[in-house]
Amino acid sequence: MNITLLSLAFVQSALLAMGQVMLKIGLLRMEPFAWSYAFWRSVLLNWQFALCGICFGAASLLWMYIIKNYPISTAYPLISLSYVFGMIAAIIFFHEHVEVSKWIGVLLIMAGCYIISR
C-alpha cells in the first residue's frame, strides 16, 4: 500500500466529514427556509455554512489530485474512511449514542479498506 495515497485519502475523508459536521451545525443555526430577508441573512452570515463549503471544496480538489495520480480501483474505496470520521464526529459534536452494530459496520469498513489497499 502506498503510504502517500493512504495519507491523502485520510485527509480527504477527514475534510468530507468535517464539511458534513459544519453543514449540520450551519443548518441548525439557520432560520427556517423562506423567501425572506431573515432567512437569507442567516445564510450569508453563517460561518459554519461557509466553512462547510470550504471543506467540501478542499476535499474535491484533493480528490481530483488523488484520482489523477493513483489507480481509482485502489483510491475510490478509501473514501469510505469518511464514514468512520462521520461516526466519530457524531459522538464528539452531536453527543449521539452509537450502537454496537454500527461499530461493527465501521470495523468492517476499515477492514475492507485494508484488504482493498493491499
N, CA, C and O atoms as a GROMACS GRO file, in nm:
protein
  472
    1MET      N    1   0.085  -0.119   0.000
    1MET     CA    2   0.000   0.000   0.000
    1MET      C    3   0.088   0.124   0.000
    1MET      O    4   0.188   0.131   0.072
    2ASN      N    5   0.051   0.216  -0.078
    2ASN     CA    6   0.122   0.341  -0.086
    2ASN      C    7   0.082   0.429   0.032
    2ASN      O    8  -0.034   0.468   0.046
    3ILE      N    9   0.179   0.458   0.118
    3ILE     CA   10   0.152   0.540   0.238
    3ILE      C   11   0.104   0.679   0.198
    3ILE      O   12   0.020   0.738   0.266
    4THR      N   13   0.158   0.732   0.090
    4THR     CA   14   0.116   0.865   0.045
    4THR      C   15  -0.032   0.864   0.010
    4THR      O   16  -0.105   0.955   0.049
    5LEU      N   17  -0.076   0.764  -0.064
    5LEU     CA   18  -0.218   0.754  -0.101
    5LEU      C   19  -0.304   0.742   0.024
    5LEU      O   20  -0.407   0.809   0.035
    6LEU      N   21  -0.263   0.659   0.117
    6LEU     CA   22  -0.340   0.642   0.239
    6LEU      C   23  -0.348   0.773   0.318
    6LEU      O   24  -0.454   0.808   0.372
    7SER      N   25  -0.238   0.845   0.324
    7SER     CA   26  -0.237   0.974   0.394
    7SER      C   27  -0.328   1.075   0.326
    7SER      O   28  -0.403   1.146   0.393
    8LEU      N   29  -0.322   1.082   0.195
    8LEU     CA   30  -0.408   1.174   0.120
    8LEU      C   31  -0.556   1.138   0.138
    8LEU      O   32  -0.640   1.225   0.157
    9ALA      N   33  -0.586   1.007   0.131
    9ALA     CA   34  -0.724   0.962   0.149
    9ALA      C   35  -0.773   0.991   0.290
    9ALA      O   36  -0.890   1.024   0.310
   10PHE      N   37  -0.684   0.980   0.386
   10PHE     CA   38  -0.718   1.010   0.525
   10PHE      C   39  -0.757   1.157   0.540
   10PHE      O   40  -0.859   1.189   0.600
   11VAL      N   41  -0.676   1.246   0.484
   11VAL     CA   42  -0.704   1.390   0.490
   11VAL      C   43  -0.831   1.423   0.413
   11VAL      O   44  -0.914   1.501   0.460
   12GLN      N   45  -0.846   1.365   0.295
   12GLN     CA   46  -0.965   1.392   0.212
   12GLN      C   47  -1.092   1.346   0.283
   12GLN      O   48  -1.193   1.416   0.280
   13SER      N   49  -1.087   1.231   0.346
   13SER     CA   50  -1.203   1.179   0.418
   13SER      C   51  -1.234   1.264   0.542
   13SER      O   52  -1.350   1.287   0.576
   14ALA      N   53  -1.129   1.310   0.609
   14ALA     CA   54  -1.150   1.398   0.725
   14ALA      C   55  -1.214   1.530   0.682
   14ALA      O   56  -1.301   1.583   0.751
   15LEU      N   57  -1.172   1.584   0.567
   15LEU     CA   58  -1.232   1.707   0.516
   15LEU      C   59  -1.379   1.686   0.481
   15LEU      O   60  -1.463   1.773   0.508
   16LEU      N   61  -1.411   1.571   0.421
   16LEU     CA   62  -1.552   1.541   0.390
   16LEU      C   63  -1.636   1.535   0.516
   16LEU      O   64  -1.745   1.592   0.523
   17ALA      N   65  -1.585   1.465   0.616
   17ALA     CA   66  -1.661   1.453   0.742
   17ALA      C   67  -1.674   1.588   0.811
   17ALA      O   68  -1.780   1.621   0.865
   18MET      N   69  -1.567   1.667   0.810
   18MET     CA   70  -1.574   1.799   0.872
   18MET      C   71  -1.674   1.888   0.798
   18MET      O   72  -1.746   1.967   0.860
   19GLY      N   73  -1.678   1.875   0.667
   19GLY     CA   74  -1.776   1.950   0.589
   19GLY      C   75  -1.918   1.913   0.627
   19GLY      O   76  -2.005   1.999   0.637
   20GLN      N   77  -1.943   1.784   0.650
   20GLN     CA   78  -2.076   1.740   0.689
   20GLN      C   79  -2.113   1.791   0.828
   20GLN      O   80  -2.227   1.830   0.852
   21VAL      N   81  -2.016   1.791   0.919
   21VAL     CA   82  -2.042   1.843   1.054
   21VAL      C   83  -2.076   1.991   1.047
   21VAL      O   84  -2.173   2.037   1.108
   22MET      N   85  -1.996   2.067   0.972
   22MET     CA   86  -2.021   2.211   0.960
   22MET      C   87  -2.155   2.237   0.890
   22MET      O   88  -2.224   2.333   0.923
   23LEU      N   89  -2.191   2.152   0.794
   23LEU     CA   90  -2.320   2.168   0.726
   23LEU      C   91  -2.434   2.149   0.826
   23LEU      O   92  -2.527   2.229   0.829
   24LYS      N   93  -2.426   2.045   0.906
   24LYS     CA   94  -2.533   2.020   1.004
   24LYS      C   95  -2.541   2.134   1.105
   24LYS      O   96  -2.650   2.183   1.135
   25ILE      N   97  -2.427   2.177   1.158
   25ILE     CA   98  -2.428   2.287   1.256
   25ILE      C   99  -2.482   2.414   1.191
   25ILE      O  100  -2.563   2.485   1.251
   26GLY      N  101  -2.438   2.442   1.069
   26GLY     CA  102  -2.485   2.560   0.999
   26GLY      C  103  -2.635   2.557   0.973
   26GLY      O  104  -2.703   2.658   0.991
   27LEU      N  105  -2.686   2.442   0.932
   27LEU     CA  106  -2.829   2.430   0.907
   27LEU      C  107  -2.911   2.444   1.035
   27LEU      O  108  -3.020   2.501   1.033
   28LEU      N  109  -2.858   2.393   1.145
   28LEU     CA  110  -2.930   2.407   1.272
   28LEU      C  111  -2.938   2.552   1.318
   28LEU      O  112  -3.030   2.589   1.391
   29ARG      N  113  -2.843   2.634   1.276
   29ARG     CA  114  -2.840   2.774   1.317
   29ARG      C  115  -2.910   2.868   1.219
   29ARG      O  116  -2.918   2.988   1.243
   30MET      N  117  -2.958   2.814   1.108
   30MET     CA  118  -3.027   2.896   1.010
   30MET      C  119  -3.173   2.914   1.047
   30MET      O  120  -3.232   2.833   1.119
   31GLU      N  121  -3.230   3.021   0.996
   31GLU     CA  122  -3.374   3.042   1.006
   31GLU      C  123  -3.443   2.935   0.921
   31GLU      O  124  -3.383   2.883   0.827
   32PRO      N  125  -3.567   2.902   0.951
   32PRO     CA  126  -3.642   2.811   0.863
   32PRO      C  127  -3.649   2.867   0.722
   32PRO      O  128  -3.658   2.989   0.703
   33PHE      N  129  -3.645   2.779   0.623
   33PHE     CA  130  -3.642   2.825   0.484
   33PHE      C  131  -3.765   2.908   0.452
   33PHE      O  132  -3.879   2.871   0.480
   34ALA      N  133  -3.738   3.023   0.392
   34ALA     CA  134  -3.844   3.113   0.345
   34ALA      C  135  -3.779   3.214   0.251
   34ALA      O  136  -3.658   3.238   0.258
   35TRP      N  137  -3.857   3.272   0.165
   35TRP     CA  138  -3.805   3.376   0.077
   35TRP      C  139  -3.811   3.509   0.152
   35TRP      O  140  -3.884   3.601   0.113
   36SER      N  141  -3.734   3.516   0.259
   36SER     CA  142  -3.739   3.635   0.343
   36SER      C  143  -3.598   3.687   0.369
   36SER      O  144  -3.499   3.616   0.351
   37TYR      N  145  -3.593   3.810   0.410
   37TYR     CA  146  -3.465   3.873   0.444
   37TYR      C  147  -3.398   3.798   0.559
   37TYR      O  148  -3.277   3.775   0.556
   38ALA      N  149  -3.474   3.760   0.658
   38ALA     CA  150  -3.419   3.693   0.776
   38ALA      C  151  -3.351   3.561   0.737
   38ALA      O  152  -3.244   3.528   0.787
   39PHE      N  153  -3.415   3.486   0.647
   39PHE     CA  154  -3.355   3.359   0.604
   39PHE      C  155  -3.225   3.383   0.531
   39PHE      O  156  -3.123   3.323   0.565
   40TRP      N  157  -3.225   3.469   0.431
   40TRP     CA  158  -3.105   3.492   0.351
   40TRP      C  159  -2.994   3.555   0.433
   40TRP      O  160  -2.876   3.531   0.407
   41ARG      N  161  -3.030   3.636   0.530
   41ARG     CA  162  -2.931   3.692   0.621
   41ARG      C  163  -2.867   3.580   0.702
   41ARG      O  164  -2.746   3.580   0.724
   42SER      N  165  -2.948   3.484   0.748
   42SER     CA  166  -2.895   3.373   0.827
   42SER      C  167  -2.804   3.284   0.742
   42SER      O  168  -2.712   3.220   0.794
   43VAL      N  169  -2.829   3.279   0.612
   43VAL     CA  170  -2.742   3.202   0.523
   43VAL      C  171  -2.609   3.275   0.504
   43VAL      O  172  -2.502   3.216   0.519
   44LEU      N  173  -2.617   3.403   0.471
   44LEU     CA  174  -2.497   3.480   0.438
   44LEU      C  175  -2.405   3.505   0.557
   44LEU      O  176  -2.284   3.519   0.540
   45LEU      N  177  -2.460   3.510   0.676
   45LEU     CA  178  -2.379   3.538   0.795
   45LEU      C  179  -2.344   3.412   0.874
   45LEU      O  180  -2.298   3.420   0.988
   46ASN      N  181  -2.365   3.296   0.815
   46ASN     CA  182  -2.344   3.169   0.882
   46ASN      C  183  -2.204   3.117   0.849
   46ASN      O  184  -2.182   3.058   0.743
   47TRP      N  185  -2.109   3.138   0.939
   47TRP     CA  186  -1.971   3.098   0.911
   47TRP      C  187  -1.955   2.946   0.905
   47TRP      O  188  -1.866   2.896   0.836
   48GLN      N  189  -2.040   2.872   0.976
   48GLN     CA  190  -2.032   2.726   0.970
   48GLN      C  191  -2.071   2.676   0.831
   48GLN      O  192  -2.012   2.582   0.778
   49PHE      N  193  -2.171   2.741   0.773
   49PHE     CA  194  -2.215   2.705   0.639
   49PHE      C  195  -2.104   2.736   0.538
   49PHE      O  196  -2.079   2.657   0.446
   50ALA      N  197  -2.037   2.849   0.556
   50ALA     CA  198  -1.925   2.885   0.468
   50ALA      C  199  -1.809   2.787   0.484
   50ALA      O  200  -1.748   2.746   0.385
   51LEU      N  201  -1.778   2.750   0.608
   51LEU     CA  202  -1.670   2.655   0.632
   51LEU      C  203  -1.701   2.520   0.572
   51LEU      O  204  -1.611   2.450   0.525
   52CYS      N  205  -1.828   2.482   0.572
   52CYS     CA  206  -1.871   2.359   0.507
   52CYS      C  207  -1.830   2.361   0.359
   52CYS      O  208  -1.774   2.264   0.308
   53GLY      N  209  -1.859   2.471   0.292
   53GLY     CA  210  -1.823   2.482   0.150
   53GLY      C  211  -1.674   2.478   0.128
   53GLY      O  212  -1.627   2.419   0.030
   54ILE      N  213  -1.598   2.539   0.217
   54ILE     CA  214  -1.451   2.536   0.206
   54ILE      C  215  -1.400   2.394   0.222
   54ILE      O  216  -1.313   2.350   0.147
   55CYS      N  217  -1.453   2.322   0.320
   55CYS     CA  218  -1.412   2.183   0.342
   55CYS      C  219  -1.444   2.096   0.222
   55CYS      O  220  -1.361   2.017   0.177
   56PHE      N  221  -1.566   2.110   0.170
   56PHE     CA  222  -1.605   2.031   0.053
   56PHE      C  223  -1.520   2.066  -0.069
   56PHE      O  224  -1.481   1.979  -0.146
   57GLY      N  225  -1.490   2.196  -0.086
   57GLY     CA  226  -1.407   2.238  -0.198
   57GLY      C  227  -1.266   2.182  -0.187
   57GLY      O  228  -1.211   2.132  -0.285
   58ALA      N  229  -1.207   2.189  -0.067
   58ALA     CA  230  -1.072   2.135  -0.047
   58ALA      C  231  -1.070   1.983  -0.067
   58ALA      O  232  -0.978   1.929  -0.127
   59ALA      N  233  -1.173   1.915  -0.016
   59ALA     CA  234  -1.182   1.770  -0.034
   59ALA      C  235  -1.194   1.734  -0.182
   59ALA      O  236  -1.135   1.636  -0.227
   60SER      N  237  -1.268   1.814  -0.257
   60SER     CA  238  -1.284   1.788  -0.401
   60SER      C  239  -1.154   1.809  -0.476
   60SER      O  240  -1.118   1.729  -0.563
   61LEU      N  241  -1.082   1.915  -0.443
   61LEU     CA  242  -0.952   1.939  -0.507
   61LEU      C  243  -0.853   1.827  -0.476
   61LEU      O  244  -0.780   1.780  -0.563
   62LEU      N  245  -0.852   1.785  -0.351
   62LEU     CA  246  -0.764   1.675  -0.313
   62LEU      C  247  -0.805   1.546  -0.383
   62LEU      O  248  -0.719   1.469  -0.425
   63TRP      N  249  -0.934   1.523  -0.396
   63TRP     CA  250  -0.983   1.403  -0.466
   63TRP      C  251  -0.941   1.405  -0.612
   63TRP      O  252  -0.903   1.302  -0.666
   64MET      N  253  -0.946   1.522  -0.676
   64MET     CA  254  -0.901   1.532  -0.815
   64MET      C  255  -0.754   1.493  -0.828
   64MET      O  256  -0.715   1.424  -0.922
   65TYR      N  257  -0.674   1.538  -0.733
   65TYR     CA  258  -0.532   1.503  -0.734
   65TYR      C  259  -0.515   1.352  -0.716
   65TYR      O  260  -0.436   1.288  -0.786
   66ILE      N  261  -0.590   1.295  -0.623
   66ILE     CA  262  -0.578   1.152  -0.593
   66ILE      C  263  -0.612   1.069  -0.715
   66ILE      O  264  -0.536   0.980  -0.754
   67ILE      N  265  -0.728   1.095  -0.778
   67ILE     CA  266  -0.767   1.008  -0.889
   67ILE      C  267  -0.684   1.032  -1.014
   67ILE      O  268  -0.679   0.947  -1.103
   68LYS      N  269  -0.619   1.146  -1.023
   68LYS     CA  270  -0.530   1.170  -1.137
   68LYS      C  271  -0.401   1.090  -1.121
   68LYS      O  272  -0.343   1.044  -1.220
   69ASN      N  273  -0.356   1.072  -0.997
   69ASN     CA  274  -0.224   1.014  -0.974
   69ASN      C  275  -0.222   0.871  -0.921
   69ASN      O  276  -0.115   0.812  -0.910
   70TYR      N  277  -0.337   0.816  -0.887
   70TYR     CA  278  -0.342   0.681  -0.831
   70TYR      C  279  -0.452   0.601  -0.900
   70TYR      O  280  -0.547   0.659  -0.953
   71PRO      N  281  -0.439   0.469  -0.898
   71PRO     CA  282  -0.545   0.386  -0.958
   71PRO      C  283  -0.678   0.406  -0.885
   71PRO      O  284  -0.684   0.399  -0.763
   72ILE      N  285  -0.782   0.431  -0.960
   72ILE     CA  286  -0.912   0.457  -0.899
   72ILE      C  287  -0.964   0.333  -0.828
   72ILE      O  288  -1.039   0.344  -0.731
   73SER      N  289  -0.925   0.214  -0.874
   73SER     CA  290  -0.970   0.091  -0.809
   73SER      C  291  -0.915   0.079  -0.667
   73SER      O  292  -0.973   0.009  -0.584
   74THR      N  293  -0.805   0.145  -0.639
   74THR     CA  294  -0.749   0.146  -0.505
   74THR      C  295  -0.796   0.269  -0.427
   74THR      O  296  -0.829   0.260  -0.309
   75ALA      N  297  -0.800   0.383  -0.495
   75ALA     CA  298  -0.831   0.509  -0.427
   75ALA      C  299  -0.978   0.519  -0.388
   75ALA      O  300  -1.010   0.564  -0.278
   76TYR      N  301  -1.068   0.478  -0.477
   76TYR     CA  302  -1.211   0.501  -0.454
   76TYR      C  303  -1.263   0.436  -0.325
   76TYR      O  304  -1.337   0.501  -0.251
   77PRO      N  305  -1.227   0.311  -0.297
   77PRO     CA  306  -1.279   0.252  -0.173
   77PRO      C  307  -1.232   0.325  -0.046
   77PRO      O  308  -1.296   0.315   0.058
   78LEU      N  309  -1.120   0.397  -0.055
   78LEU     CA  310  -1.069   0.466   0.062
   78LEU      C  311  -1.156   0.584   0.104
   78LEU      O  312  -1.142   0.635   0.215
   79ILE      N  313  -1.245   0.629   0.015
   79ILE     CA  314  -1.338   0.736   0.051
   79ILE      C  315  -1.426   0.692   0.168
   79ILE      O  316  -1.473   0.774   0.247
   80SER      N  317  -1.448   0.562   0.179
   80SER     CA  318  -1.536   0.513   0.285
   80SER      C  319  -1.478   0.539   0.424
   80SER      O  320  -1.547   0.520   0.524
   81LEU      N  321  -1.352   0.582   0.432
   81LEU     CA  322  -1.298   0.624   0.561
   81LEU      C  323  -1.376   0.742   0.617
   81LEU      O  324  -1.378   0.763   0.738
   82SER      N  325  -1.441   0.818   0.530
   82SER     CA  326  -1.521   0.931   0.578
   82SER      C  327  -1.637   0.884   0.664
   82SER      O  328  -1.684   0.959   0.750
   83TYR      N  329  -1.685   0.762   0.644
   83TYR     CA  330  -1.790   0.708   0.730
   83TYR      C  331  -1.739   0.690   0.872
   83TYR      O  332  -1.811   0.713   0.969
   84VAL      N  333  -1.614   0.648   0.884
   84VAL     CA  334  -1.554   0.631   1.016
   84VAL      C  335  -1.544   0.766   1.086
   84VAL      O  336  -1.582   0.779   1.202
   85PHE      N  337  -1.493   0.866   1.014
   85PHE     CA  338  -1.483   1.000   1.071
   85PHE      C  339  -1.621   1.056   1.105
   85PHE      O  340  -1.638   1.124   1.207
   86GLY      N  341  -1.719   1.028   1.021
   86GLY     CA  342  -1.855   1.074   1.047
   86GLY      C  343  -1.912   1.015   1.175
   86GLY      O  344  -1.980   1.085   1.251
   87MET      N  345  -1.884   0.889   1.199
   87MET     CA  346  -1.932   0.824   1.322
   87MET      C  347  -1.866   0.888   1.444
   87MET      O  348  -1.933   0.914   1.544
   88ILE      N  349  -1.738   0.911   1.436
   88ILE     CA  350  -1.666   0.973   1.548
   88ILE      C  351  -1.717   1.116   1.570
   88ILE      O  352  -1.735   1.158   1.684
   89ALA      N  353  -1.740   1.189   1.461
   89ALA     CA  354  -1.791   1.326   1.472
   89ALA      C  355  -1.930   1.328   1.534
   89ALA      O  356  -1.962   1.419   1.612
   90ALA      N  357  -2.013   1.230   1.503
   90ALA     CA  358  -2.148   1.224   1.560
   90ALA      C  359  -2.141   1.214   1.712
   90ALA      O  360  -2.224   1.272   1.784
   91ILE      N  361  -2.044   1.140   1.760
   91ILE     CA  362  -2.028   1.124   1.905
   91ILE      C  363  -1.972   1.252   1.967
   91ILE      O  364  -2.023   1.300   2.069
   92ILE      N  365  -1.868   1.307   1.906
   92ILE     CA  366  -1.799   1.422   1.966
   92ILE      C  367  -1.883   1.550   1.958
   92ILE      O  368  -1.899   1.620   2.058
   93PHE      N  369  -1.937   1.580   1.840
   93PHE     CA  370  -2.003   1.709   1.819
   93PHE      C  371  -2.152   1.708   1.851
   93PHE      O  372  -2.207   1.810   1.894
   94PHE      N  373  -2.218   1.593   1.831
   94PHE     CA  374  -2.364   1.589   1.848
   94PHE      C  375  -2.407   1.498   1.963
   94PHE      O  376  -2.526   1.482   1.988
   95HIS      N  377  -2.311   1.440   2.033
   95HIS     CA  378  -2.336   1.358   2.151
   95HIS      C  379  -2.437   1.246   2.121
   95HIS      O  380  -2.523   1.214   2.202
   96GLU      N  381  -2.424   1.188   2.003
   96GLU     CA  382  -2.512   1.078   1.964
   96GLU      C  383  -2.464   0.947   2.026
   96GLU      O  384  -2.345   0.926   2.047
   97HIS      N  385  -2.559   0.862   2.054
   97HIS     CA  386  -2.527   0.727   2.101
   97HIS      C  387  -2.510   0.638   1.978
   97HIS      O  388  -2.595   0.636   1.890
   98VAL      N  389  -2.399   0.566   1.973
   98VAL     CA  390  -2.372   0.478   1.860
   98VAL      C  391  -2.382   0.334   1.907
   98VAL      O  392  -2.312   0.291   1.998
   99GLU      N  393  -2.471   0.261   1.843
   99GLU     CA  394  -2.495   0.122   1.881
   99GLU      C  395  -2.380   0.033   1.838
   99GLU      O  396  -2.302   0.066   1.749
  100VAL      N  397  -2.369  -0.082   1.904
  100VAL     CA  398  -2.263  -0.178   1.876
  100VAL      C  399  -2.267  -0.222   1.730
  100VAL      O  400  -2.162  -0.240   1.668
  101SER      N  401  -2.385  -0.240   1.675
  101SER     CA  402  -2.396  -0.285   1.536
  101SER      C  403  -2.333  -0.184   1.439
  101SER      O  404  -2.277  -0.222   1.336
  102LYS      N  405  -2.342  -0.056   1.473
  102LYS     CA  406  -2.280   0.046   1.388
  102LYS      C  407  -2.128   0.041   1.400
  102LYS      O  408  -2.058   0.061   1.301
  103TRP      N  409  -2.078   0.014   1.520
  103TRP     CA  410  -1.933   0.000   1.537
  103TRP      C  411  -1.882  -0.121   1.460
  103TRP      O  412  -1.773  -0.116   1.403
  104ILE      N  413  -1.960  -0.228   1.458
  104ILE     CA  414  -1.921  -0.345   1.380
  104ILE      C  415  -1.914  -0.308   1.232
  104ILE      O  416  -1.822  -0.349   1.161
  105GLY      N  417  -2.011  -0.230   1.186
  105GLY     CA  418  -2.008  -0.183   1.047
  105GLY      C  419  -1.885  -0.100   1.017
  105GLY      O  420  -1.824  -0.114   0.911
  106VAL      N  421  -1.848  -0.012   1.110
  106VAL     CA  422  -1.728   0.071   1.092
  106VAL      C  423  -1.603  -0.017   1.086
  106VAL      O  424  -1.514   0.006   1.004
  107LEU      N  425  -1.596  -0.118   1.172
  107LEU     CA  426  -1.482  -0.210   1.168
  107LEU      C  427  -1.475  -0.285   1.036
  107LEU      O  428  -1.366  -0.307   0.982
  108LEU      N  429  -1.590  -0.325   0.984
  108LEU     CA  430  -1.593  -0.392   0.854
  108LEU      C  431  -1.548  -0.299   0.741
  108LEU      O  432  -1.478  -0.341   0.649
  109ILE      N  433  -1.588  -0.173   0.749
  109ILE     CA  434  -1.543  -0.074   0.650
  109ILE      C  435  -1.391  -0.061   0.657
  109ILE      O  436  -1.324  -0.061   0.553
  110MET      N  437  -1.338  -0.048   0.776
  110MET     CA  438  -1.193  -0.033   0.790
  110MET      C  439  -1.121  -0.159   0.740
  110MET      O  440  -1.017  -0.150   0.674
  111ALA      N  441  -1.174  -0.274   0.771
  111ALA     CA  442  -1.114  -0.399   0.723
  111ALA      C  443  -1.118  -0.405   0.570
  111ALA      O  444  -1.022  -0.446   0.506
  112GLY      N  445  -1.230  -0.363   0.514
  112GLY     CA  446  -1.243  -0.361   0.369
  112GLY      C  447  -1.142  -0.267   0.304
  112GLY      O  448  -1.082  -0.301   0.202
  113CYS      N  449  -1.123  -0.151   0.363
  113CYS     CA  450  -1.022  -0.055   0.311
  113CYS      C  451  -0.884  -0.117   0.316
  113CYS      O  452  -0.805  -0.102   0.223
  114TYR      N  453  -0.855  -0.186   0.423
  114TYR     CA  454  -0.725  -0.250   0.437
  114TYR      C  455  -0.706  -0.358   0.330
  114TYR      O  456  -0.601  -0.364   0.265
  115ILE      N  457  -0.807  -0.442   0.312
  115ILE     CA  458  -0.797  -0.551   0.215
  115ILE      C  459  -0.783  -0.497   0.073
  115ILE      O  460  -0.700  -0.546  -0.004
  116ILE      N  461  -0.862  -0.398   0.038
  116ILE     CA  462  -0.857  -0.342  -0.097
  116ILE      C  463  -0.725  -0.273  -0.124
  116ILE      O  464  -0.673  -0.277  -0.236
  117SER      N  465  -0.670  -0.210  -0.022
  117SER     CA  466  -0.548  -0.134  -0.040
  117SER      C  467  -0.422  -0.222  -0.048
  117SER      O  468  -0.314  -0.172  -0.081
  118ARG      N  469  -0.434  -0.348  -0.020
  118ARG     CA  470  -0.318  -0.438  -0.022
  118ARG      C  471  -0.287  -0.489  -0.159
  118ARG      O  472  -0.192  -0.565  -0.177
   0.00000   0.00000   0.00000
